[in-house]
Amino acid sequence: MERKGERDLLHPMQQSINIIRLDASLSSCLEWEEQAEVPDFWEFDFGWEKTPFSPFCEGAFAAYQLSVEEYGKKLSTGAKVILGTYRSTFKEFFQPSERLEIGYQEFLDHYRVKQAPHLFELYCTNLLSDYLHRLAALLPEDAIPYLHIDVADDHLAERVLLFCARRFAHFQFFFSNHLLPIIPSDGPIGVSLPADHLFKSEKYIPLLKALADKGLSFHCIPEEMLNDFWDGIDHLIIDPETMSETGERMLCGFEAAGGEIVTMGGDIGSFQTVSFEEYLKISE
């Protein structure tokens, strides 16, 4: 299937990159030092590793907003701007509060699920995603927003769910240590990610590991965004147990365009499919 384009991807372990950090913390004086040359990236440091992040404090947001707006006025045309560096977990940034707990409970009630550590992580990621999008909207129109993610090698499947295009479609990524398969690659394999509350890491951990062990290039796509991100994909891996009716309708278009549907177990509707185990054997 034809590829329309790719999202940008950089890996600091692979090349030398010039980054200038800007103090955007609550205590910043917003002082700007003239640079002899334009860096590859400008990075906003909001100080959240030292000052716990409180997504509900409008006063703090106003201060960060001022930082982004003031520094943004001085950025070069088309500047690549990193809105902070994060480990592959977000919940450690959050200031515990009653409002945070109430919001988390509402999140659980909405999906009718019980408390679990990975769900609290997901809830926190949703909050931070919304917050960062609000800040990114204040950058100059031609600026390109990035996130720098320091990826740990554990729980990679859960990290893939957190950073997928469902939450960060408008950001580019700058990874260190490990690359997350969430950006269109040259490989012909796509993995459909189910709705957040239906995602089971015990299914996707062995799946992603098997693909990586085979040296196969792939990337993960949220089910509801299949139409937007499957260009270049010839083989789409899906979980029949979690596929929605809307997802099945999109599979019709994928199949009609000549794509092959690979299932993680069982058939789905009247589609012509191949099991994941069979696909791995064929790909050898």
N, C-alpha and C positions, 0 to 999 in steps of 0.2 A: 504494500500500500504506500502511496506517495507521502513523503514527509514535507510539511509546510515550513518548518523552522524549529529551532531549539532554544530553550531558555539557557541563559548564560550560567556557566559553572566554573569556579576557580578552586584550586586546592593549593594552600600555601606550602605544602610539602613538595610540590612539583615545580615551583618557580619562585623567583625572587620578586616580591611585591612591595612597593613603597606605600605605607599607610601613615597618615597623619591623624592623630587622635585629638579630638576637641572636647574640652571639659564642659559637659552639659548637665552636670550634677546640680543639686539644689543649692550648693554653696558656690557655684561658678560665678566669676566676675564677667564672663563672656568676653574675655580679652582675645583679640585676634592677632596672631603674628603673621606678618607678610612672609610668603614662601618664595624661595628662589625659583622653584619649579613646581608645576602642578603634579601632585601625587597620583598614584593609581587609584587610591581610595581615601576618602575622608571618613573617619569613624567617630560617631557620637558616643561618649562615655557618660551614661546617666548615673553612674555610681551605685547601681543596684546591688553590687556585690558587697558593699559596705553599708548602704542604707536600704533596709527592706522595702520592697516595692508594694505600694498601696494603690490598687487600681481604682478605688472609690474616692480618693482624696482629690477634689477638684483644684485645691490650692497647689498641690504638687504638679498636677497636670498643667496648670497655667504656667508654672515655672519651666517645665520641660518644653511646653509650647513656645515660650519666649526664646529659649535656647535654639530650637530648630529654626524659628523664623529669623532670628538675628544672624546666626551663622549662615543660614540659607541665602541671605542677601549677598554674601561675599563669595559664594561657591562659583567655580568656573562652569561654563556652559556644558551640559551633559555630564556633570559630576556624578561619580559613583559613590554613594553614601551608605555606609554601614550603620544601621541603627542599633548598635550594641553587639557585644559578644556574649554568647550564652553557651552553657554546657547543654548536653542533650536532655536536660530535665529543667522544667521551669518552676516547679512548685517551691523550690528553695529560695526564690526571689521574693515570695509573697509574705507580707506582714499579716500574721494571724489576726482575725477580727471576727466579730459576731456577724457582720454583713457578709463576709466571705463564707462562713459556715451556712448562713441562710441561703445564699445563692447556690451553694453546692447542693443543699437539700432540694431546692427547687429543680436543679438540673437532674438529680436522681429521680424525683417524682415525675418529671416530664417523660423520661424514658422508662419509667416503672422498673428500675433496677435498684439493687442494694449497694451499699457503700463498698468500695474496693480501692486500694491504693492507685491502680492505674486509671480509675475513673476520676479521682481527685486531680491527678496529673493532667488528664484530658480537660477537665473543667478549667484549671489554671491556664492551660495553653490557649483555650478559647478566649479567656479574658485578656491575656497578653497580646494575642493576635489582634483583637479589636483595638486595643490600646495603641499598638504599634502602627496599625493602619491609620488611626486618627492622627498620629504624629507624622507619618509619611505623607499624608495629604497636605501638610504645611510646607513641604519642600518645594523648591522651584519646579515648575511643570516639566522641565526637561531633565531633572535629576533622576537617577536610577537608584531606588532603595534596595539595600542588601541586608541580610542578616549573616553574622559570622557564627557558625555553630561548631563547637568543639564536641565531636561525637565520641562517646564511650563505646567500647566494643561489646557491651552487654545490652540485652533487650533491644536489639536493632529493629526487630519487627515492630515493636511499640513505638520506637522513635520514628519509623517510617510513617506510621499513622498520624503522629502528632504534627509532623512537618510537611505533610502532603499538601497538594494544591487546594484541598478543602478549606484550609485555614490560611495558607500563605501564597495564594495564586498571584498576588501582585508584588511579591518580593523575589529577588534573585538570591542565590545562596553562595556563601564562601565557607567551605568546610575545612576542618583540620582533623587529622588522625584517621578518619574514615569518611568515605563518601556514602551518602544515603541515596538509594535508587529511587529518587522522586522526580528526577529531571529527565526529559526525553533524551534517549541515547541513540547511538547508531545501531543498537541491537533490535531485532524484530519481535521481541517478547514484551508483552504488557501483563501486569498483574492487577486485576480489579480489586479495589478495597471496598468492603461493604460499609454500610452505615456505622457510625462510631459505636453505637451500643450493641451492634451485632458482631463486632470484630473480636476474634478469639486468637490471642497470641500463640496458643498451643498449636493452632493450625498453620499459622503463617511463619513461625520460627523455622520449622523443618522445611517448609516450602522454599523460603528465601535462601536458606542454607544450601539446599540441594541445587538450586540454580547457580549460586555462587561457587560451590564446589566443582560444578561442571565447567566453570569459566564462561557461563552464558551471560550476555549483556541484556539487562532488563530494566524496566522502571515501573513503578506502582502508580495507578491512576484511581482516584475516587470514582466509584460507580456512576454517580450522577454527572460526572464530567468526562465520561468516556468519549463522547462525540468531539470534545474539544482537544483531547490529548492523545488520540490513538493514531494519528498520522505517523506512518512509518512502522506501525505494528502489524505483523502478519499472524502472530499467535497470541491469543488473549486467554489468560488463565483466570477462571472464575470459580466461585463457590456456589453451586446450585442452591444450597440451603439458605443463603442470605440474599440472593438476587431478587430485586423488586420487579414489579410489573414494568415500570419505566425502564429499568435496566434491561429486561428481556426485549423490549421494543428496540432499544439501541443495538442489542445483539443482532437483530434482524438486519439492520443496516451494515453492521460489521461483516456478517456472513455474506450478504449480497455483494459486498465489495471484494470478496475473495479471501476474507480472513478466516483463520481456523480457530475454533473454540476448544480450549483445553479445560477440563473440569477437575476439581479437586476431589471428586467422588460423586458418582451418580450422573444420570442424564438430566437434561433440562429441556422441557417442551419437546418440540419436533426438530430441534437443531441437530445437525451432524456434529458430533463431538469426538474427542479422543481423551482418554484419561491422562492425568499428569504422569503416571508411571510409564505409560506407553510412549508419551511424548519424550520423556527423558531417554528412553531406549533408542527412539528414532533419531534423537539429536546427537547420539554418540558418533 
